[in-house]
Amino acid sequence: MKRTSIRLGTSAAGVAALALILSACGGADAGESGSGEGAGGTVAVDGSSTVEPMSKAASELLSEENADVRVTVAASGTGGGFEKFCVGESDISDASRPIKEDEEVPVCEENGVEYTELQVATDALTVVVHPDLAVDCLTTEQLVELWHPTSKVTNWNELDPSFPDQEIALFGPGTDSGTYDYMAADVIGDESETTRSDYESSEDDNVLVQGVSGTEGATGYFGFTYYEENADSLKALAIDDGNGCVEPSVETAQAGEYTPLARPLFIYVSNASYAEKPAVAEYVDFYIENLEQIATAAKFIPLSEELYEETKSALEGISS
């Protein structure tokens, strides 16, 4: 889904603040990266719009240290990004879900694209409603009932008699989105890996926000950080997965309490690009060396210490 100036404007402020912090601390030591100090060249990044702000933040911060590394970050969606990555059209693919073993991995293999998966942050897929709707929490079963591909639910009181007699208007991401894939495969879990189709879909998150905030009885879903940017016009629902209603937050996602909607975010790095293009190695090394600060600046949930060590280990394995 396309990120907009609302999101990027706020992220830019965070990036500017982080640039000052990194400058005061000396930033990342480029001399220790696989690329060597002063590397130049281009880096092509494409894929998930959810991860896009992080990759842009990393690019903007790196440019403060080395303007010769020129990074382009596009947002074709997770699926669209893998389509380009697996035919060698990009160096890095942003992804809000793992690569699909049955569909995307064979394409990469056919084209000789070897890659390394690096988790860069955690997200909390957030279910939002119109701020005046008298619903505060859904069980996982109710969420599945609402979005299942065979669902015929059209009124909130069909999910629960205590809910208001209010027609439901549905808004959600398009089918190329990793956010859609996560909802379909990991939350609903239907074999078709789809959701119901009778909803207003958009690749532009602003359309979803405007739709939910401007339509009585509306609901939709997208990443937690985008909800945060628009919290004044939306209400986030708590989710009850069997242990009571849990609200989406940094703390509940990191603690594993916000289930099943907490999800990992990734970048996939072409091993050949990392080995053969100094600019790619410098960008990726900088990204991971400053991962917690970059995630915070872009308003994502940083990795736990254990997950960060796994990411660093995976990065070290690219050139080993």
C-alpha positions as CSV (number, residue, x, y, z in Angstrom):
1,M,0.0,0.0,0.0
2,K,1.2,3.5,-0.8
3,R,2.5,5.6,2.1
4,T,1.6,9.2,2.0
5,S,3.1,12.6,3.0
6,I,1.3,12.4,6.3
7,R,3.3,9.3,7.3
8,L,6.5,10.4,5.7
9,G,6.3,13.9,7.1
10,T,6.3,12.5,10.7
11,S,8.9,9.9,9.8
12,A,11.1,12.7,8.4
13,A,11.0,14.5,11.8
14,G,12.1,11.3,13.5
15,V,14.8,10.7,10.9
16,A,16.1,14.3,11.5
17,A,16.3,13.7,15.2
18,L,18.0,10.4,14.8
19,A,20.5,11.9,12.4
20,L,21.6,14.3,15.2
21,I,21.9,11.4,17.6
22,L,24.0,9.3,15.2
23,S,26.1,12.3,14.4
24,A,26.8,13.0,18.0
25,C,27.7,9.3,18.5
26,G,29.8,9.1,15.4
27,G,27.2,7.1,13.5
28,A,27.9,3.7,12.2
29,D,31.6,2.9,11.5
30,A,31.6,2.6,7.7
31,G,35.1,1.3,7.8
32,E,33.8,-1.9,9.5
33,S,31.2,-2.6,6.9
34,G,31.6,-5.2,4.2
35,S,31.7,-2.4,1.6
36,G,34.6,-0.4,2.9
37,E,34.6,3.3,3.8
38,G,33.4,5.7,1.1
39,A,31.6,3.2,-1.1
40,G,29.4,4.6,-3.8
41,G,26.8,3.4,-6.2
42,T,23.1,2.7,-6.4
43,V,20.8,0.5,-4.4
44,A,17.3,-0.6,-5.6
45,V,14.8,-1.4,-2.9
46,D,11.1,-2.3,-3.6
47,G,8.3,-4.1,-1.9
48,S,6.1,-3.7,1.2
49,S,4.7,-0.2,1.9
50,T,4.6,-1.2,5.6
51,V,8.4,-1.6,5.6
52,E,9.0,1.3,3.2
53,P,9.4,4.0,5.9
54,M,12.2,2.0,7.6
55,S,14.1,1.5,4.4
56,K,13.7,5.2,3.5
57,A,14.8,6.2,7.0
58,A,17.9,4.0,6.7
59,S,18.6,5.6,3.3
60,E,18.2,9.2,4.5
61,L,20.4,8.6,7.6
62,L,23.1,6.9,5.5
63,S,23.2,9.8,3.1
64,E,24.3,12.0,6.1
65,E,27.5,10.0,6.1
66,N,27.9,9.0,2.5
67,A,26.0,10.9,-0.2
68,D,27.6,8.7,-2.8
69,V,25.3,5.8,-1.9
70,R,22.1,6.5,-3.8
71,V,19.1,4.4,-2.6
72,T,15.8,4.3,-4.3
73,V,12.9,2.9,-2.3
74,A,9.7,2.0,-4.0
75,A,6.5,0.3,-2.7
76,S,5.0,-2.2,-5.1
77,G,3.6,-4.2,-2.2
78,T,5.2,-7.3,-0.7
79,G,4.1,-9.6,-3.6
80,G,5.0,-7.0,-6.3
81,G,8.4,-6.5,-4.7
82,F,9.2,-10.2,-4.8
83,E,8.1,-10.3,-8.4
84,K,10.9,-7.8,-9.2
85,F,13.4,-9.2,-6.7
86,C,13.2,-12.8,-7.9
87,V,14.0,-11.8,-11.5
88,G,16.9,-9.6,-10.4
89,E,15.3,-6.2,-10.9
90,S,16.0,-5.1,-7.3
91,D,18.8,-5.5,-4.7
92,I,16.5,-5.6,-1.7
93,S,12.9,-6.6,-1.2
94,D,10.9,-5.1,1.7
95,A,8.4,-7.6,3.0
96,S,5.6,-7.7,5.6
97,R,5.5,-11.5,5.4
98,P,7.9,-14.3,4.7
99,I,8.6,-15.2,1.0
100,K,6.1,-17.8,-0.3
101,E,7.8,-21.2,-0.5
102,D,5.4,-22.5,-3.2
103,E,5.2,-19.5,-5.4
104,E,8.0,-17.0,-5.0
105,V,10.9,-19.2,-3.9
106,P,10.8,-21.2,-7.2
107,V,10.9,-18.0,-9.2
108,C,14.0,-16.9,-7.4
109,E,15.6,-20.3,-7.8
110,E,14.8,-20.4,-11.5
111,N,16.5,-17.1,-12.0
112,G,19.5,-17.9,-9.8
113,V,18.6,-15.2,-7.2
114,E,20.0,-16.3,-3.8
115,Y,19.0,-14.2,-0.9
116,T,19.2,-13.7,2.9
117,E,16.1,-12.9,5.0
118,L,16.7,-10.3,7.7
119,Q,14.0,-9.5,10.2
120,V,14.1,-5.7,10.9
121,A,11.2,-5.0,13.2
122,T,7.9,-6.2,14.6
123,D,4.5,-4.8,13.6
124,A,1.1,-5.1,15.2
125,L,-1.6,-5.4,12.6
126,T,-4.3,-3.1,13.9
127,V,-8.0,-3.5,13.5
128,V,-9.6,0.0,13.5
129,V,-13.2,1.2,13.6
130,H,-15.1,4.5,13.3
131,P,-14.3,6.4,16.5
132,D,-18.0,6.6,17.5
133,L,-18.7,2.9,17.1
134,A,-19.7,1.3,20.4
135,V,-17.4,-1.7,20.0
136,D,-14.1,-1.9,21.8
137,C,-12.9,-5.6,21.5
138,L,-13.3,-8.5,19.1
139,T,-12.4,-12.1,19.8
140,T,-10.2,-13.8,17.3
141,E,-13.2,-15.9,16.3
142,Q,-15.3,-12.8,15.6
143,L,-12.5,-11.3,13.6
144,V,-12.3,-14.5,11.5
145,E,-16.1,-14.6,11.2
146,L,-16.1,-11.0,9.9
147,W,-13.3,-11.4,7.3
148,H,-13.6,-15.1,6.3
149,P,-14.0,-15.5,2.5
150,T,-17.5,-17.1,3.0
151,S,-18.6,-14.4,5.5
152,K,-22.1,-12.9,5.1
153,V,-21.9,-10.7,8.2
154,T,-23.3,-7.2,7.4
155,N,-24.3,-5.9,10.8
156,W,-22.3,-5.6,14.0
157,N,-25.0,-7.3,16.1
158,E,-24.6,-10.4,13.9
159,L,-21.2,-10.8,15.5
160,D,-22.5,-10.2,19.0
161,P,-26.1,-9.4,20.1
162,S,-24.6,-6.8,22.5
163,F,-23.0,-4.9,19.6
164,P,-25.0,-2.0,18.1
165,D,-27.6,-2.5,15.3
166,Q,-25.3,-0.9,12.8
167,E,-24.4,-1.8,9.2
168,I,-20.8,-2.7,8.7
169,A,-18.7,-1.0,6.0
170,L,-15.4,-2.8,5.3
171,F,-12.1,-1.3,4.2
172,G,-8.8,-3.1,3.7
173,P,-5.6,-3.5,1.7
174,G,-5.4,-4.9,-1.8
175,T,-4.4,-8.5,-2.6
176,D,-0.8,-7.5,-3.5
177,S,-0.2,-6.3,0.1
178,G,1.7,-8.4,2.6
179,T,-0.8,-7.1,5.2
180,Y,-3.6,-8.7,3.3
181,D,-1.6,-11.9,3.0
182,Y,-1.0,-12.0,6.7
183,M,-4.7,-11.5,7.5
184,A,-5.7,-14.1,5.0
185,A,-3.1,-16.8,5.8
186,D,-2.1,-16.3,9.4
187,V,-5.2,-14.9,11.0
188,I,-8.1,-16.3,9.0
189,G,-6.1,-19.4,8.1
190,D,-8.4,-20.4,5.2
191,E,-6.9,-22.8,2.7
192,S,-7.7,-20.4,-0.1
193,E,-5.5,-17.8,1.7
194,T,-8.0,-15.1,0.9
195,T,-10.4,-12.9,2.8
196,R,-13.9,-11.9,1.8
197,S,-13.9,-9.7,-1.3
198,D,-16.9,-7.5,-0.7
199,Y,-15.0,-4.6,0.8
200,E,-13.5,-1.4,-0.4
201,S,-9.8,-2.1,-1.1
202,S,-7.0,0.3,-1.8
203,E,-3.2,0.4,-2.1
204,D,-3.3,3.8,-0.5
205,D,-3.5,3.8,3.3
206,N,-5.0,7.3,3.3
207,V,-8.0,6.0,1.4
208,L,-8.5,3.3,4.1
209,V,-8.2,5.9,6.9
210,Q,-10.6,8.3,5.3
211,G,-13.0,5.5,4.6
212,V,-13.1,4.2,8.2
213,S,-13.1,7.6,9.8
214,G,-15.7,9.0,7.5
215,T,-18.2,6.1,7.5
216,E,-20.4,5.3,10.4
217,G,-20.0,1.6,11.4
218,A,-16.8,1.2,9.3
219,T,-13.9,-1.1,10.1
220,G,-10.6,-1.9,8.5
221,Y,-7.0,-3.0,9.2
222,F,-3.4,-1.9,8.5
223,G,-0.1,-1.6,10.4
224,F,0.1,-0.3,13.9
225,T,2.3,2.6,13.1
226,Y,0.0,3.9,10.5
227,Y,-2.8,3.7,13.1
228,E,-0.7,5.8,15.4
229,E,-0.3,8.5,12.8
230,N,-4.1,8.7,12.6
231,A,-5.2,7.9,16.1
232,D,-7.1,11.1,16.4
233,S,-9.6,10.0,13.8
234,L,-9.8,6.2,14.4
235,K,-10.3,3.8,17.3
236,A,-8.2,0.6,17.6
237,L,-9.9,-2.5,18.7
238,A,-8.4,-4.8,21.4
239,I,-8.3,-8.4,20.4
240,D,-9.1,-11.4,22.6
241,D,-7.3,-14.5,21.6
242,G,-8.4,-16.4,24.6
243,N,-6.7,-14.5,27.4
244,G,-8.8,-11.4,27.5
245,C,-8.8,-8.2,25.4
246,V,-5.3,-7.0,24.5
247,E,-4.8,-3.6,22.9
248,P,-2.1,-3.2,20.2
249,S,1.0,-1.5,21.5
250,V,4.8,-1.8,21.4
251,E,4.8,-3.5,24.7
252,T,2.1,-6.1,23.9
253,A,3.6,-6.9,20.5
254,Q,7.2,-7.4,21.9
255,A,5.8,-9.5,24.8
256,G,4.0,-11.8,22.5
257,E,0.6,-10.9,24.1
258,Y,-1.0,-9.3,21.1
259,T,-1.9,-12.5,19.3
260,P,-2.4,-13.4,16.5
261,L,-1.9,-10.0,15.0
262,A,1.8,-9.2,15.9
263,R,3.9,-10.0,12.9
264,P,7.6,-9.8,11.8
265,L,8.8,-7.4,9.1
266,F,11.7,-8.2,6.8
267,I,14.1,-7.1,4.2
268,Y,15.4,-9.7,1.7
269,V,18.9,-9.1,0.4
270,S,20.3,-10.4,-2.8
271,N,23.5,-12.2,-1.9
272,A,25.0,-11.4,-5.2
273,S,24.2,-7.7,-4.9
274,Y,25.7,-7.6,-1.4
275,A,28.9,-9.3,-2.6
276,E,29.3,-7.5,-5.8
277,K,27.9,-4.0,-5.2
278,P,29.7,-2.1,-2.4
279,A,26.8,0.4,-2.1
280,V,24.4,-2.4,-1.3
281,A,26.7,-3.8,1.4
282,E,27.2,-0.4,2.9
283,Y,23.5,0.3,3.0
284,V,22.6,-3.1,4.5
285,D,25.4,-3.0,7.1
286,F,24.3,0.5,8.1
287,Y,20.7,-0.5,8.3
288,I,21.4,-3.4,10.6
289,E,24.0,-1.7,12.7
290,N,21.5,1.1,13.5
291,L,18.4,-1.1,13.4
292,E,16.9,-0.2,16.8
293,Q,17.3,3.6,16.2
294,I,16.0,3.3,12.6
295,A,12.9,1.3,13.7
296,T,12.2,3.8,16.5
297,A,12.6,6.8,14.2
298,A,10.3,5.3,11.6
299,K,7.8,4.5,14.5
300,F,8.1,0.7,14.3
301,I,8.5,-1.8,17.1
302,P,12.2,-2.6,17.6
303,L,13.4,-6.2,17.7
304,S,14.0,-7.9,21.1
305,E,17.7,-8.5,21.9
306,E,17.4,-12.1,21.0
307,L,15.8,-11.4,17.6
308,Y,18.4,-8.7,16.9
309,E,21.2,-11.2,17.5
310,E,19.6,-13.6,15.0
311,T,19.4,-10.8,12.4
312,K,23.0,-9.9,12.9
313,S,24.0,-13.5,12.6
314,A,22.1,-13.9,9.4
315,L,23.8,-10.8,8.0
316,E,27.2,-12.2,8.9
317,G,26.3,-15.3,7.0
318,I,25.8,-13.5,3.6
319,S,29.5,-13.2,2.9
320,S,30.8,-16.2,4.8
